[in-house]
């Protein structure tokens, strides 16, 4: 599953509930106004691709 919310002018931090998307393979939050760090629970998602992580956060 791809979770793409890029270019949506989102503000704040990612909610903890996003870690419930256990089949998420890609997370794209580029070009928003997000703050904070990547949640550890999101980092531990088993299917999440990590090679481009720095590009989106």
C-alpha positions, 0 to 999 in steps of 0.5 A: 500500500502507498500512502501519499499525502504530498503537497497537501499543506498538512501541518503538525506531526504524523499521528500515532495511528498511522502506525496501524497501516501495517501493509504500508510500503511507501509513505510520502509526506513531501512538501507539507509543513510537518514537524517533529521526527519520524515515529519509531512505530512507523519506522518499525512497520515491516513492509515500509521501504526505507532507502528514500526515507531522508528524502521525504522527512 
